[in-house]
Amino acid sequence: MPKRDADHMNAQRERILRAAIGCIGDLGLERTSVAAICKAAGLSVGAVYKHFAGKDEIVAEALRFAAMAEATIPERWPDLRDSIAEVVDEEGFDVTTIARTNLQLLASSMRQGPLRDMLAPLLHRQLALLARRLAAMSDDGQLRLRMSPARTALCMSALADGITWIGLASGRPHDEIAADIAAGLACLVELPDG
């Protein structure tokens, strides 16, 4: 068998992670299997096991892959508001896949167990990143927070997810969903006059 170069292996790994995210959104976490991920990725079971020991490891890595990085959080309020409100493709995923995957993971992690143990630190990290950025914006006078940065980050996340889920479930156009999210986010901060 020919040896694969690092770029090929990295591309294959990303295909597996993207397939896992899609499967979780379509099937739910419990019904997502290594076989379903293999099929969605167009890879053999052997190819998947070259990268991961099993489903739990794939899911954990897929969550890290999809998590926001601090460098991607805008530093100016209008840009942050717009990035949260955007109802567009994210990392090459359609909005419905992202919304369904988030909903499936949150629902599955409500029970105590390994998924909650894995997801909780990632959720806390994401909220902490957003809270730090909001605190920095408040410190430099871009806005005044109506609550603590941590509580504001939590409310922003819940508002964006909730409006997205309800909007998609009711068939609303993406631009209307985005406008509602932006309006809701504006209620959580005060902007300086001028």
C-alpha positions in Angstrom: 0.0 0.0 0.0 1.4 3.4 -0.9 2.4 5.7 1.9 0.1 8.8 2.2 1.6 12.3 2.6 0.6 14.6 5.5 -1.7 16.7 3.3 -3.6 13.7 2.2 -4.0 12.4 5.7 -5.1 15.8 7.1 -7.6 16.2 4.3 -8.9 12.7 5.0 -9.2 13.5 8.8 -11.1 16.7 8.0 -13.5 14.7 5.8 -14.2 12.4 8.7 -14.8 15.2 11.1 -17.2 17.0 8.6 -19.0 13.7 8.0 -19.4 13.2 11.8 -20.9 16.7 12.2 -23.3 16.0 9.3 -24.3 12.6 10.7 -25.0 14.0 14.2 -27.2 16.7 12.7 -29.1 14.2 10.5 -29.2 11.2 12.7 -28.7 12.4 16.3 -25.8 11.4 18.4 -27.1 8.0 19.5 -27.9 6.9 15.9 -24.6 8.2 14.5 -22.2 5.2 14.1 -18.7 4.8 12.7 -20.3 3.0 9.7 -22.6 6.0 9.1 -19.6 8.4 9.3 -17.6 6.2 6.9 -20.4 6.2 4.4 -20.9 10.0 4.7 -17.1 10.6 4.3 -16.8 8.1 1.5 -14.0 6.2 3.3 -13.5 2.7 4.4 -13.7 1.7 8.1 -10.0 1.0 8.0 -9.3 4.5 6.8 -11.3 6.0 9.6 -9.6 3.8 12.2 -6.2 5.0 11.0 -7.2 8.4 12.4 -9.5 7.6 15.4 -10.0 4.8 17.9 -13.8 4.9 17.7 -16.9 7.0 17.7 -16.3 8.8 21.0 -12.9 10.0 19.8 -14.4 11.1 16.5 -17.2 13.1 18.2 -14.8 14.7 20.7 -12.5 15.8 17.8 -15.4 17.0 15.7 -16.6 19.2 18.6 -13.1 20.7 18.8 -12.9 21.1 15.1 -16.2 23.0 15.0 -15.5 25.2 18.1 -14.8 28.9 17.6 -11.2 30.0 18.0 -10.4 33.3 19.8 -8.7 34.6 16.7 -12.0 34.4 14.8 -14.0 36.5 17.2 -14.3 40.1 15.9 -12.8 42.9 18.0 -15.4 45.6 17.1 -19.0 45.4 18.3 -20.7 45.8 14.9 -18.6 43.0 13.4 -19.3 40.8 16.4 -23.0 41.4 16.3 -23.1 40.7 12.6 -21.0 37.5 12.9 -23.3 36.2 15.6 -26.4 37.2 13.6 -25.3 35.8 10.3 -27.3 32.8 9.2 -25.0 31.6 6.5 -22.7 28.7 5.9 -20.1 28.2 8.7 -16.9 26.4 7.9 -18.5 25.0 4.8 -21.5 23.6 6.6 -25.0 24.8 5.8 -26.9 26.6 8.5 -29.4 23.8 9.0 -26.7 21.2 9.6 -25.0 23.5 12.2 -28.3 24.2 14.0 -29.4 20.6 14.0 -26.0 19.4 15.2 -26.0 21.9 18.0 -29.5 21.0 19.0 -28.8 17.3 18.9 -25.6 17.6 21.0 -27.2 19.8 23.6 -30.2 17.5 23.9 -28.0 14.5 24.2 -25.8 16.1 26.8 -28.6 16.9 29.2 -28.2 13.5 30.8 -25.2 12.9 33.0 -22.5 10.9 31.3 -19.5 11.0 29.0 -21.0 13.3 26.4 -21.8 16.0 29.0 -18.4 15.5 30.5 -16.9 16.1 27.1 -19.2 18.9 25.9 -19.4 21.0 29.1 -15.8 22.2 29.1 -16.1 23.1 25.4 -19.2 25.1 26.0 -17.6 26.9 29.0 -14.6 27.7 26.9 -16.7 29.1 24.0 -18.7 31.3 26.4 -15.5 32.4 28.2 -13.9 33.5 24.9 -17.0 35.5 24.0 -17.2 37.0 27.6 -13.5 38.1 27.4 -14.1 39.8 24.0 -17.2 41.5 25.4 -15.3 42.7 28.5 -12.6 44.1 26.3 -15.1 45.9 24.2 -16.6 47.4 27.3 -13.2 48.3 28.7 -12.3 50.2 25.6 -15.7 52.1 25.5 -17.3 50.5 22.5 -20.3 49.5 24.5 -21.7 49.1 28.0 -22.9 45.7 29.1 -26.3 45.5 30.9 -25.1 42.4 32.7 -21.7 40.8 33.5 -19.7 39.7 30.5 -20.3 36.0 31.3 -24.0 36.4 31.6 -24.2 38.6 28.4 -22.2 35.9 26.5 -24.6 33.2 27.7 -27.7 35.3 26.8 -26.2 36.1 23.3 -25.5 32.4 22.7 -29.0 31.3 23.8 -30.7 34.1 21.9 -28.8 33.3 18.6 -29.4 29.6 18.9 -33.1 29.9 19.9 -34.0 32.4 17.2 -32.1 30.3 14.6 -33.8 27.1 15.6 -37.3 28.6 15.7 -36.7 30.5 12.4 -35.5 27.4 10.5 -38.2 25.2 11.9 -40.9 27.7 10.8 -39.3 28.2 7.3 -38.4 31.8 7.8 -35.9 33.4 5.3 -32.4 33.6 6.6 -32.2 37.4 6.3 -35.3 37.7 8.6 -33.7 35.4 11.1 -30.4 37.4 11.0 -32.3 40.7 11.5 -34.1 39.3 14.6 -30.9 38.0 16.1 -29.2 41.4 15.5 -32.1 43.2 17.1 -32.1 40.8 20.1 -28.3 41.2 20.6 -28.7 45.0 20.6 -31.0 44.7 23.6 -28.1 43.3 25.6 -25.7 46.2 25.3 -25.8 50.0 25.3 -23.8 51.9 22.7 -22.2 55.2 23.5 -23.9 58.3 22.1 -22.7 59.5 18.7 
